[in-house]
Amino acid sequence: MDFYRGDDRPPHDPVLSTRGFTAKPPAQTMSGDEARAFLQNMAGGPAEIGMVWRSQTPGGLIATSMIEDGAFTQFRHFYKITIPDEEITLRLLTRRKTLGANVQHSSALSTRDYFVLFNNGNYDAADLIGFCHGQVQSKEVTFLTAIPARYIAGFRQSAYTGRPDVPFIPFRRLGDLPRKGLA
């Protein structure tokens, strides 16, 4: 699945290129356990969580969109995040804030339901957790945990952030860069 995010941090930002998208200080990025507790402790069901989310965000959340148009193209850099389908599970979020039926990856863009996405095939063991606001036209997915750098596939900069006709520049992590003086 692809996700998009506008951000003012450049690709060579040391946190972005080593750890990926994390909460911006002073907020702390949530662990999987903290993310599960946060979702469980939010008042109301999925629709209320979606509304409350915007007004009471603790600042430690990472907003993305499943479509380019909804992903903050006004920022200096526009990133494409690709998480292989086999690495994430999508499950509906019920009124009782429990996980419901699976959502097929192929229908994630068309569903109007709220769902949770997570890695490791087991919600209780997940360390990558996101919440999809199904009712929102921008198909927003808010990640409660960090999005590891290995999933950042590419970026566009400045004038090209909102131009889907311009290809993404491949994202290189600091560990991928050649070391000076080594052949």
Beta strands, then each sheet from edge to edge (+ up, - down):
strand 1: 2-7
strand 2: 62-65
strand 3: 77-82
strand 4: 88-93
strand 5: 99-102
strand 6: 115-119
strand 7: 129-132
strand 8: 140-143
strand 9: 152-157
strand 10: 169-170
sheet 1: 1+ 3- 9+ 10-
sheet 2: 2+ 8- 7+ 6- 4+ 5-
end
